[in-house]
Amino acid sequence: MIEPSAGRSRAAEMSSDVIIGHDGKPRCGWAGAGDTAFGRYHDEVWGTRTYNESAMFEALTLGVFEVGIPGLRRRQGSGDDRAGR
């Protein structure tokens, strides 16, 4: 186990994309440091563990649609017909 260096702060040990919010909580860089909708989403949804199968299925489905639809549009318009092979 690697021990943190003495005298280094918790923030210094975190990844560079982690920031400390206005309330002192560590957050991902995309959430921002201020009291914003992104920060609240990070704390209440993104950063919350769930074991609820329905909620996990919803998140997975939304993620697939969010990523999959633009890729499908590009593929349909490019003339790349790999589906029939």
C-alpha positions in Angstrom: 0.0 0.0 0.0 1.3 3.4 -0.9 1.2 5.9 1.9 0.5 9.6 1.2 3.5 11.9 1.7 3.5 13.7 5.0 2.6 17.3 4.7 0.7 17.0 1.4 -2.9 18.0 1.4 -5.8 15.7 0.3 -6.3 17.9 -2.8 -2.7 17.5 -3.8 -3.0 13.7 -3.8 -6.1 13.7 -6.1 -6.1 13.5 -9.8 -5.8 16.8 -11.7 -9.4 16.6 -12.9 -10.7 16.6 -9.4 -11.6 20.0 -7.9 -12.7 21.1 -4.4 -16.2 22.7 -4.5 -17.4 25.8 -2.7 -18.5 23.5 0.2 -15.2 21.7 0.5 -16.4 18.5 -1.2 -14.2 17.0 -4.0 -15.9 16.8 -7.4 -15.0 15.9 -10.9 -13.8 18.9 -12.9 -16.9 18.9 -15.2 -19.1 19.6 -12.2 -17.5 23.0 -11.4 -16.6 24.4 -8.1 -19.7 26.7 -7.6 -23.2 26.0 -6.6 -24.5 25.0 -10.0 -26.9 22.5 -11.5 -23.9 20.4 -12.6 -22.6 20.4 -9.0 -25.9 19.3 -7.6 -26.3 16.6 -10.3 -22.8 15.4 -9.5 -23.6 15.1 -5.8 -27.1 13.8 -6.0 -27.1 11.6 -9.0 -23.6 10.9 -10.5 -21.8 10.5 -7.2 -24.4 8.3 -5.5 -24.1 4.6 -5.5 -27.3 2.6 -6.2 -28.2 -1.0 -6.1 -31.7 -0.4 -7.5 -31.9 -2.5 -10.7 -34.5 -0.2 -12.2 -32.4 2.9 -11.7 -29.3 1.1 -13.1 -31.2 -0.1 -16.2 -32.5 3.5 -16.8 -29.0 4.9 -16.6 -27.6 2.3 -18.9 -30.4 2.7 -21.4 -30.0 6.5 -21.4 -26.3 6.2 -21.8 -26.6 3.8 -24.7 -29.0 6.1 -26.5 -26.9 9.2 -25.8 -23.8 7.6 -27.3 -25.4 5.3 -29.9 -27.7 7.5 -31.8 -25.1 10.0 -33.2 -22.9 7.0 -34.1 -25.7 5.4 -36.0 -26.5 8.6 -37.9 -22.8 8.9 -39.0 -22.8 5.3 -40.1 -26.0 5.5 -42.1 -24.8 8.6 -43.9 -21.3 7.3 -44.7 -22.2 4.5 -47.1 -20.5 2.0 -44.8 -22.7 -1.1 -45.1 -21.1 -3.5 -42.6 -24.4 -4.7 -41.2 -25.0 -6.9 -44.3 -21.6 -8.6 -44.1 
